[in-house]
C-alpha cells in the first residue's frame, strides 16, 4: 500500500487525509464539488509513495486555489485556521484521531450553530488544550470543553443545541430527511450538500425508484411511468374527454398523483428499510409529498424532517431549467421549457398542499442559504426529540468536575 505522509510543524508524521483537506478548502467559501476536485488534484500531483511537509502541502493547495479560483479564495484559505493536524490525539470509541479545529468548527455548523460561533468555539477549545499542554484527550472531554465554551461565551441556547445533537448521536434513532419540489428547484444539489455536511451515507431519489420499476415492468403495464411527473396525465385514457371532471385538480395534478400512487409501495419500503436498519437517509424527488406517505409509525422510530423546496419566480425557474439542460446532456432543457406551465401548475399544488399540512417551504434562490435553512430545520427537530433540559444538569455537573483539571481561561481568549 502506498505511503502518503505529511510531516507536521511539530515533526510528527501523519497520513495524507483528502477528506480533511476538502473540509479546509470548503471553509474558504468554495463549493464541496470544487473543494473535492482541488483536493483530488493535490493528491494526483503527489507520487504514490511520498513525504511532504505541512507547509509545502499548504502552499501547493494555495497555489491551486489561486490558479483555479483567484487570489481572493487563496487569501481566504490562508486566513482560515485550516491546519490538517494538531499535535493532540483524541481518543474516540472506534479509533484515535488527531484533533482539528477545522473539523470541530465544521461539526458545530452541521448542528445548526452559526459559523462565526463555531469557528471561535473551536479556537477556544484548541487554545485551552494547548495552554495545558494536552498530548491526548478523550472525546467526551472535548465535548465538555466545547459545551462549556458555548454556554459561557455564546449562551445557554447555543449550548443546548449542542447537547441535543449529542443526545441524538448517542441514540439509535435515524434521521429521515424528505425533500420535495418540482423539476429545477435544486433538490439534488441541496440533498448532496446535506449528506456531505451531516455525513449521511444514503440518498434515495424517487426518479431512481421510478427508473427501477420501469426496468422490471413493460410499458403497457405501467404507462404512467413512461412520462415525467408533469407529463404523466398524457397516459390517462381519453384525457381530452375528461377535462373539467378531474376530482383533485388540473390534469397535470391528476397525472402526478396517479404516478405517485404507483411509486408509493417502493417509496414506503425504502423508508421502512432505513428505519429497520436504523440508518440515516435523505430521500428527494418530486414524488416526496409527505401528506401521501404513511409516516405515523415512523415518527416514533426516527427524526423525520419534511421540507418542500420552491422557486417562486417563473422566470427564475425557466433559467434554472435551461442551466440544468446545459449541464446534463441526458436532460435536454427544451422539453422542460415546453412544459413550464405544467411544472408551474404542479408546483402550485405541491406548495398549497405543503402549506396546508404545515410542512416547511424554502425558496431556493441561494444554495448555501437553503442548505443552512434545511440544517436549521433538522436542528429544530433534533431539539424537539431530544430536549436539552433533560440532560443539561448532567452536563453542568460534569463540566464543574472537569473544571478542576482544566481551569476556565475564556476571559483571556479573545483579548
N, C-alpha and C positions, 0 to 999 in steps of 0.2 A: 504494500500500500504506500502511495506517495506521501512523503513527509512535507507538510506545508506549515512552516513555523514562523511566528512573529516574535521578535526579541523586543520586550518592553523597555521602557526607560529605566526600569529597576534591574535590568539584566535577566529577567525571567523569560523563559521561552514558553509560548502557548500556541495552540493550533490556530491556523487562519480560519476564522469563522465568517463565512459570507453573510449569514443572516444578521449578525451583529453589525457588519459594515452597511448592509441595506438599511437597518434602522437608524444608523448615524447619518446616512445621506438623506433619508426621508425628513429628518428634523430640519433640513435646510429649506423645506417647502416644496421640494420636488415630489412628484407622484411616486407611488410604490413601483409602478412599471419602469419608470425612468431610473429609480434607485437600484432596482434589481438588475437592469441592463448595465449600469455603471459597475456594480459590484462584480457582475459576471465578467465584464471586460477587464477589470483589475486582475481577477483570478486567471483569465486567459493569457494575460501579459506575463504572468509568472511561470517559471518552469514547474514541471510536475514534482520535482524534489527541490525545495528552496528554503532559504532562510532570508528574512528581511527584517530590518529594524522597524519599530513602530513609526519613527519619524519619516523614514523612506516610504512606508506604505501610505501614510497620511499625505505626503507630498504628491505621490503618484495619483491618489484619489482626487486631490485638489486640482491637479493639472487636468485630469479628465473631465471634472465637473466644469471647469472654465472653458475647456475646448468644446464641449457639447452644449453647455447651457449659459455660459457667460460669467463675467467677473463677479456679478452680484451674488450668484449662488456659491461661487468659490469663497467669497468673504463670509457668507452665512455659514458655510461648512467649517471654516477656520475659526469662527467666533463661537461655535457651539461646543459645549463640553462633551465631545463625542468620542472620548477615548475608548479603544477597543478592549482595554483591560485595566482594571485597577488591581493593585497588589494585595487584595483581600479575598480570601476564599470563603464562599458562602456554602454552608452545609445544608442541602435540601434533602427531602425524604428519598428521592430517587437517585440523586447524584450531586457531586460538588461542582460549583460553578464560580467563576470569577465575578466579583461584584462590579456592576456597571451602572454609573449614574444615568446613562442614556436609556438603558433598559428599564430601570426603575421609573424614570420620568415617563417613558412610553407606556408602561403598565398603568400608571396613575391616570394618564389621559384616557386609556381604554376603559377605565372605570367611570368616566364622565367628569373627571376633575379638570378644571381649567389648565391649559397648557403652561401658563406662566407660573401657576401654583405648583404644578408637577415638577417643573424644572428647578424651582427654588427649594422645594422639599427634598428632591434627590440630592441637590448640592448640600443641603443641611445635613442629611444623613451621612454623606461622604465625608464632610468636614469633621463630624463627631467621630467617625471611625478612625480617621487619620490622627485626630488630636489625641486619642487614647491608644494609638499605635496598634490597632487590631490587625492581626495577620489572618485570622479566621473567625467566623461567627456563624451562629445558627440562623437559618432563615426566619424562624419565629422571632428572634431578637431584632432582625432587620425590620420585621413588621411592627414591633413595639416602638422602635425608633421612628419609623415612618408615621405611625398613629400619633405619637406624642408631638411630633413636629406639626402635623396637620391640625391637631387640636389646639396647640398653644399658639401657633403662628397664623393660622387661617380660619380658626373657628370650629366649633363642635359639629356643625352641619357638614362641613367638608370631611371631617374625621369620621362622621357617621357613614358617609358614602363608602369610605374605605373599609370599615369593619363589616358593613352589609355585604360587600363584594367578597371579603374573606370568608364570611359565613357561607355564601353561595358556593365558592370554590371548594370549601370543605364538605359540602353536601353531595348527594348523588343526583340531585335534580339537574336535568339537562336544560339548556336554553334552546327554545324553538322560535326562530325569528321568521315571520311570514311577511314578505314584501310583495305587494301587488301594484298594478298600474298598467296602462296600455303601452303599446309599442312606442319606443322612442323616449320614454321618460327617464331612462338611466338605471333601470332595476339591476341589470347585470353588473354594471360598474360599481354601484353602491354596495351590492352584495359581496363582491370580491374584496372591496376595501374593508368592509366589516369583518369578513372572515380572516383577513390578514391581521387586522388590529386586535381581534379577540382570539386569534389562534384557533379558529374553528375549522376542523378538517373536512367537514362535509357541507356541500352546497348542492341543492337539487333544483333543477329548472323544470317548470311544468311543460315547457317546449320539448325538453328531452323525454319526459313521460309520454307526451303525445307521439313523438317520433318512434319510441319503442313499441307502443301499441300499434301504430301504423305498420311497423315492420312485421308484426305477427298476424295481423288480420287483413284480409284482402279488402280493397276499396269498396266493393259492393256491401260489405258488412258494416263498415264504419265510414260512410260517405262524408259525414260531418268533419272527420279528422283530416280530410284531404285539403281542407281550407284553413287559412289563418283565422284567428278569433273574430276579426272584423269582416270576414267574408263567409263565415260558416252558414249564414242564412241562405246562401245560394244552394245549399244541399237540402233545404227543406222543400218537399214536393209542392208543386203548384204555388210557389211563393207569391206570384203576381195576384192570383185569385184570393190569397189570404190577407192581403194588405188591409189594414184597418180593423182586423179582428184578433190581432195578437193580444194575449192577456197581460203580458209582463212589460210591454213596451214596443218600440220600433223593431222592425225585422232584424237589425243588427244585434239587438239585445236578446231577442228570442234565439237567434242562431248561436250566440255566445253561451247562453245558459244551457242550450241543448248540448253543445260541445262539452261544457263543464260537467254535465251530468254523466257523460261517458268517462271522463277522466277522474271523477271523484273517488271511485274504489281504489285506483292506483295511488292517488294522492293521499288518501286516508291510510293506505298500507305503508307508505313512506313515513308518515308521522308516527304510526304505531310502532314501526321498527326502531325509529330513533328513541322512542320512549322505552321500549323493551330493553334496548342496549344501553340506555342512559347516555346517549351521545348528543352533543350539541349539533344543531343543524340549522342552516339557512335554506328556506325554500322560497324561490322567487318566480314570478311569472304573472301573466295577465289573468290566469285562472286562479290566482290567490284571491278569493273572496271569502273572508272568514265567516260571514253570515251563512255561507253554504257548506261549511266544513264542521263536522261534529267535534267540538273541542271540549265538551263538558268533562269527560273523564281525564283528558289530557291536562286540564287546568290543575288537577290535584298532583300530577306527577312531574310537571315541568313549569319552567318560567316561560310563558308564551307571550310574545310581543308581536302583535299585528300592526302593520303600517301600510298606508297607501301613498304611493308617490304620484305626483301630478305635475303637469305643465299647463299653467293657466293662460298661456298665450298661444293662440292657434298659429301665429306667425313663427313663434319660437319653436313650437313643436315641429313645424314643417322644416325649419332649418336643421333641427336635430335629426330628423328622419333622413334628410339629404346627406348630412355628415356621416351618419351610420352607413348609408348606402355606399359612400365613397371609401369607407374604411373596411367594409365587409362585402367582398365581391359576391358571396353567395346570397346576399340580401340586397338586391338592387333597389334603389330608393323609389324608382318610378311607380312600382306597384303600391307602395305605401302612400306616396303623394296623391295618386289617383283615388285612393280610398281615405283621404284625410278627413272628409266629412263623417264617414262611418266611424273612424277611430275617435274623432271628437265626440260623436254621439255616445259611443261606448264609454268613453272617459266620464262623460256627464252622469251616466247611470252608475258607474262604479263609485264615483265621488259622492253622489247623493246617498247611495246605499251605505257607504262607509260612514258618512256624517250622521245618518240616522241611527247607526249602530254605535256611535261614539268611538269609532276607530280613528286614530290619529292620521291626519293627512299632511304630508310635507311637500311643499312646492320645490321641485328640484331645479333651481336656477344655478346653483353652485355646488359641485360635488362635495367639496370639503365641508361646507356648511350643512349639507344634507347628511353626510356621514356623521358629523358631530351631533346633529339632531336625532338620528337613529340611536346613537350611543347614549344620549341623554334619556331617551325613552326606555332603553334597556336598563339603565341605572335606576330609573324610577321604579320599574317593575321589580328589579332585584331588591330595592329598599323596601318595597311593599311585602315581598315574600319573606325577607329576612330583616325584620325591623331591628335597627341598631340598638334600640332601648333594651332589647332582650339580652344583649351581651356587653353593653357599654360599661357597666360596673366591673365586669370581669377584666376588660381591657385596662380600665383605670387602675385596678389593683395591681395587675401585672406590670404596668408601666411604673407605678410607685415603687414596687420591689426592684425593678430593673434600674431605676434612677440611682440607686445606691452604688451601682457599679459603673454607671455612665452618667456623671453629673450633667445638669442642664447647661448647655452652652449657647442656647438660642439667642440670648441677648447680644452676643458678640458676632453673630454670624453675618449680618448684613451691614455692619458698620464700615 
